[in-house]
Amino acid sequence: MTLKTFLLPIAFAMALTTGSIAQAQTPPPDNGAANGAMLTPEQRIEKRLAHEQKVLGLTDDQVAKLKVILAQNMAKIRADRQAAHAAAEGSPERKAARQQAMADKKALRGQLKDVLTAEQLKKFKEMRLEQIDRQEHRLEHQKKMLKK
């Protein structure tokens, strides 16, 4: 075995390793964080309101009011979710946390009704139902994939 044939695979492996290390250390480009997990809570609210302003035809005044409402309720909903996850499955604490979450979400919907017009509220409910349908479809697909 010649030195050339011995060193060539080693050099090739080092080149691949160096390239993959360099790629791993390069931070992803800041493209407005297309992935929702990378957005801050405030950015998530902004993104959601920008979409809803387009789809529902919200006025700037409505957007400002909704921004305040969503910011106020975001901490409550997050705390409810964390309490439910922290409690043991089937425990009274978990049941109470879920009931509190439902009450907080109901209060949020009541606040939304005060800001949106009847037509906007109808469209908002339709959008929410479509979102639920898409989530259910994804879950069914995931279940099928796990059964394979």
Secondary structure, 3 states (H helix, E strand, C coil): CCHHHHHHHHHHHHHHHHHHHHHHHCCCCCCCCCCHHHCCHHHHHHHHHHHHHHHHCCCHHHHHHHHHHHHHHHHHHHHHHHHHHHCCCCCHHHHHHHHHHHHHHHHHHHHHHHHCCHHHHHHHHHHHHHHHHHHHHHHHHHHHHHHC
